[in-house]
Amino acid sequence: MNYVFATQEQTPGSGSILLLNIIFDKNNLIYLDLSRNLFYEIPAIVLKNKKSLRTLILRENNIKSVDTLLASEFPCLEKLDLGENKIMELPLEMPPTLKYLDVEYNHIRSISHLTLEKLNLTYLNMKSYYKDLVKNNIWSMKHLEELFQTIDSNTITLQSCENLKVLYVFFFGISQFNNFESFVRKCQSLRTLELTFYGSLRNSNEIIILNNIVLKELRMFSIFCDSMYKLNTSFLDNHKQLTDVSLSGEITDLDKDTFKSQQRVLYIGLTSTKLEELPETIFSYNSHLIKLNLQSNKLTNLSKNIFNNLKNLIILNLSKNQLTNLPE
């Protein structure tokens, strides 16, 4: 690759303009980040480098159409980040070399399952204001390893993700989770599972989900709910191998044995909750714990012996509470 440099002598008073022109004349870029600008359409520099680009980041602009990102024109493109624009729809034919696709929070109302099934994606982020983007079709992505999805119905159309390792799901107004549980049961490669609930507890204040499912590879589990809830701990009890557990949202209270099964856990997060107190023995079984995050709760005091068994604890966050004193 030939490099062109603009020296100080070449750019008296207008070096940035000359350098910008040199960059825009390039046609062999493999990485291009134009995020957080004010583009309303795909810039010309993208099309000039379409034969060589491998990574293209256009996040947080005002782009409405990406019709120029045709499959045949970008033969090397592997990572495409279009998150947080104003895109209305995706082309049916996307670059077949794509491994990473982020289209979160655009104005896309639906994505054809045919578009996704033709790709060999390992990462897909389609969190959306319009919830279920892939509708009325059973679709499969056997290479997918990371999925971020918004769900507002009890129908889970994604059927096969045997290699999925990271799953982030945002539930809107759902009270029945049978179909989701059937899907997760097939994801035996999962290592990270994060669940977020908005308006999903209408008739109950207890989250009962995944209680009869065992994911042997799971290491990280996180849950958030925007309404008052009590956690049913059956899922935690079935996953003693967890190393990272996070609970947040409008949780009302915790049983003293909540983390009893997590004897290998290295990180526990209880953040942004309504908790005013914690059982004295809640961390008694977590002797391997290294980091404890109790930030942004309503804690007014802590029991005298609450940290006694945390011999390996080196990071403790108690910020944004209502504490007036601490146990010695």
C-alpha positions in Angstrom: 0.0 0.0 0.0 1.3 3.5 -0.9 1.0 6.2 1.8 0.7 9.9 1.0 1.8 12.4 3.6 1.1 16.1 3.7 4.0 18.0 5.3 3.8 21.3 7.1 5.5 23.0 4.2 2.8 21.7 1.8 -0.1 23.0 3.9 0.5 26.6 4.9 -2.7 27.9 6.5 -4.9 25.2 4.9 -3.3 21.9 5.8 -6.5 20.3 7.0 -8.2 21.0 3.7 -5.4 19.6 1.6 -5.1 16.5 3.9 -8.9 16.0 3.6 -8.7 16.1 -0.2 -5.9 13.6 -0.1 -8.0 11.2 2.0 -11.0 11.6 -0.2 -9.0 10.8 -3.2 -8.0 7.4 -1.7 -9.7 4.4 -3.1 -8.1 1.6 -1.1 -9.4 2.2 2.4 -10.2 -1.0 4.4 -11.5 0.8 7.5 -13.8 3.9 7.5 -15.5 5.4 10.6 -17.9 8.3 9.9 -20.0 7.9 13.0 -21.6 10.8 14.9 -21.7 13.3 12.0 -24.6 14.9 10.1 -24.7 12.9 6.9 -28.1 12.5 5.3 -26.9 10.0 2.7 -24.1 7.6 2.0 -21.0 9.9 1.5 -19.1 9.7 -1.8 -15.9 8.4 0.0 -17.8 5.2 0.8 -18.6 4.5 -2.8 -15.0 5.4 -3.9 -13.7 2.7 -1.6 -16.4 0.1 -2.1 -14.0 -2.5 -3.6 -11.6 -2.5 -0.6 -13.7 -1.6 2.5 -13.9 -4.3 5.2 -15.2 -2.1 8.1 -17.8 0.7 7.6 -19.2 2.6 10.6 -21.9 5.1 9.9 -23.5 5.1 13.4 -25.4 8.2 14.7 -26.0 10.2 11.5 -29.2 11.2 9.7 -29.1 8.6 6.9 -32.4 7.6 5.5 -31.5 5.2 2.7 -28.8 2.7 2.2 -29.9 1.4 -1.3 -26.4 2.1 -2.6 -24.9 -0.6 -0.3 -25.6 -3.3 -2.8 -24.1 -6.8 -2.4 -22.2 -6.8 -5.7 -20.6 -3.4 -5.0 -18.9 -4.3 -1.7 -17.1 -7.6 -2.2 -15.0 -7.4 1.0 -17.3 -5.7 3.5 -17.3 -7.7 6.8 -18.5 -5.1 9.4 -21.3 -2.7 8.8 -22.6 -0.4 11.6 -25.7 1.6 10.7 -27.1 2.0 14.2 -29.1 5.1 15.3 -29.9 6.6 11.9 -33.2 7.2 10.1 -33.1 4.2 7.8 -36.5 3.0 6.6 -35.6 -0.3 5.0 -32.6 -2.6 4.2 -31.8 -3.8 0.7 -32.9 -7.4 0.1 -29.4 -8.2 -1.1 -26.7 -7.3 1.4 -23.0 -7.9 0.9 -22.6 -11.7 1.4 -19.3 -11.2 3.1 -20.9 -9.5 6.1 -20.1 -11.0 9.5 -21.2 -8.1 11.7 -24.4 -6.1 11.1 -25.8 -3.4 13.5 -29.1 -1.7 12.5 -30.4 -0.8 16.0 -32.8 2.1 16.6 -33.5 3.1 13.0 -37.0 3.6 11.5 -37.0 0.1 10.0 -40.4 -1.5 10.5 -39.5 -5.0 9.1 -36.6 -7.0 7.9 -37.1 -9.8 5.4 -36.0 -13.1 6.8 -34.6 -13.8 3.3 -32.1 -10.9 3.8 -30.8 -12.4 7.0 -30.7 -16.1 6.0 -28.5 -15.3 3.0 -25.9 -13.9 5.3 -23.4 -15.7 7.4 -23.5 -13.2 10.3 -21.8 -13.9 13.6 -23.1 -10.6 15.2 -26.6 -9.1 14.7 -28.1 -6.1 16.5 -31.6 -5.2 15.6 -33.0 -3.6 18.7 -35.8 -1.5 17.4 -38.5 1.1 18.3 -40.8 -1.1 16.2 -40.2 -4.3 18.2 -40.4 -7.5 16.2 -38.7 -6.7 12.9 -38.6 -10.2 11.5 -42.3 -11.2 11.3 -44.3 -14.3 10.2 -41.4 -16.4 9.1 -39.3 -19.1 10.6 -35.7 -18.1 10.0 -32.4 -19.7 10.8 -28.9 -18.3 11.3 -26.5 -21.2 12.0 -23.4 -19.0 12.2 -24.8 -16.4 14.5 -22.8 -15.9 17.8 -24.2 -12.6 19.2 -27.9 -11.5 18.9 -29.5 -8.3 20.2 -33.3 -8.3 19.7 -36.5 -6.6 20.7 -39.6 -8.7 21.2 -43.1 -7.5 21.8 -45.1 -10.7 21.1 -45.1 -14.3 22.3 -44.0 -15.5 18.9 -40.3 -16.2 18.6 -39.6 -16.7 14.9 -35.9 -17.4 15.3 -35.6 -21.2 15.3 -32.0 -22.2 15.0 -29.0 -20.6 16.6 -26.9 -23.5 17.7 -23.7 -21.5 17.8 -25.2 -18.5 19.7 -23.0 -17.4 22.6 -24.3 -14.0 23.5 -28.1 -13.2 23.7 -29.5 -9.8 24.7 -33.4 -9.7 24.6 -35.6 -6.7 25.3 -39.2 -7.7 26.1 -42.1 -5.2 25.7 -45.4 -6.1 27.4 -45.0 -9.8 27.4 -46.3 -12.0 30.2 -45.9 -15.5 28.6 -42.5 -16.8 27.8 -43.1 -20.4 26.6 -41.9 -19.8 23.1 -38.8 -17.9 24.2 -38.0 -20.7 26.6 -38.3 -23.2 23.8 -35.8 -21.2 21.8 -33.3 -20.7 24.6 -33.4 -24.5 25.3 -31.8 -25.0 21.9 -29.0 -22.5 22.6 -26.7 -24.7 24.5 -23.6 -22.7 23.5 -24.8 -19.6 25.3 -22.3 -18.0 27.6 -24.0 -14.6 28.1 -27.7 -14.0 28.7 -29.2 -10.6 29.4 -32.9 -10.0 29.8 -34.7 -6.7 29.9 -38.4 -6.4 30.7 -40.5 -3.3 30.0 -44.2 -3.5 30.9 -44.1 -7.3 31.1 -45.4 -7.9 34.6 -49.0 -7.1 34.4 -50.6 -9.7 36.6 -47.7 -10.8 38.7 -44.8 -9.3 40.6 -42.6 -12.3 40.3 -40.4 -13.1 37.3 -40.6 -16.8 36.7 -38.7 -17.6 33.5 -36.3 -20.3 32.4 -36.7 -22.2 35.6 -36.5 -25.6 34.1 -33.7 -24.8 31.7 -30.0 -25.6 32.2 -27.4 -24.0 30.0 -24.1 -25.7 30.9 -21.9 -23.1 29.2 -23.6 -20.0 30.7 -21.2 -17.8 32.6 -22.9 -14.3 32.7 -26.6 -13.6 33.6 -28.2 -10.2 33.8 -31.8 -9.2 34.4 -33.6 -5.8 34.5 -37.3 -5.0 35.0 -39.0 -1.6 34.9 -41.8 -2.6 37.3 -41.8 -3.9 40.9 -40.7 -7.5 41.0 -39.4 -10.3 43.1 -36.9 -12.7 41.5 -37.6 -16.4 41.4 -34.2 -17.9 42.0 -34.7 -21.3 40.4 -32.7 -20.2 37.3 -29.8 -19.2 39.5 -30.0 -22.4 41.5 -29.7 -24.4 38.2 -26.6 -22.5 37.1 -23.9 -22.9 39.8 -21.2 -22.2 37.3 -22.1 -18.6 36.8 -19.2 -16.1 37.3 -21.1 -12.9 36.7 -24.6 -12.1 38.0 -26.4 -8.7 37.6 -29.8 -7.8 39.0 -31.3 -4.3 38.5 -34.5 -2.4 38.1 -37.5 -2.2 40.4 -36.6 -5.2 42.5 -38.3 -5.1 45.9 -36.4 -7.6 48.1 -34.0 -10.4 48.0 -34.0 -13.7 49.8 -31.0 -14.5 52.0 -30.3 -17.5 49.8 -30.5 -15.7 46.5 -26.8 -16.3 45.7 -26.4 -19.5 47.7 -25.7 -21.6 44.5 -23.2 -19.1 43.1 -20.2 -20.3 45.0 -17.9 -19.6 42.0 -19.2 -16.2 41.2 -16.6 -13.4 40.7 -18.9 -10.5 40.1 -22.3 -9.6 41.6 -24.1 -6.4 40.6 -27.2 -5.1 42.5 -27.7 -1.7 40.9 -30.4 0.9 40.4 -33.0 -1.0 42.5 -35.4 -0.1 45.3 -33.6 -2.1 47.8 -33.4 -0.4 51.2 -31.6 -3.3 53.0 -29.9 -6.6 52.3 -30.0 -9.8 54.4 -27.0 -10.1 56.5 -26.0 -13.5 55.1 -26.8 -12.8 51.4 -23.1 -13.1 50.4 -22.1 -15.8 52.8 -21.6 -18.4 50.1 -19.6 -16.2 47.7 -16.1 -16.4 49.1 -14.5 -16.2 45.6 -16.2 -12.8 44.9 -13.8 -10.2 43.6 -16.1 -7.3 42.6 -19.3 -6.2 44.3 -21.4 -3.4 42.8 -24.2 -2.0 45.0 -24.4 1.3 43.2 -27.6 3.5 43.0 -29.9 1.7 45.4 -31.8 2.9 48.5 -29.6 1.3 51.1 -29.7 3.1 54.4 -27.5 0.7 56.4 -25.6 -2.5 56.0 -25.5 -5.4 58.5 -22.4 -5.7 60.6 -21.3 -9.0 59.2 -22.5 -8.7 55.6 -19.0 -8.7 54.1 -17.3 -11.2 56.5 -17.0 -14.1 54.1 -15.8 -12.0 51.1 -12.1 -12.7 51.6 -11.2 -12.1 48.0 -13.1 -8.9 47.5 -11.0 -6.1 46.0 -13.5 -3.9 44.3 -16.6 -2.5 46.2 -19.0 0.2 44.8 -21.5 1.7 47.3 -22.0 5.0 45.5 -25.4 6.7 45.2 -27.1 5.1 48.2 -28.4 6.7 51.5 -25.8 5.3 53.8 -24.7 7.2 56.9 -22.3 4.7 58.3 -20.6 1.4 57.3 -19.8 -1.8 59.2 -16.3 -1.9 60.6 
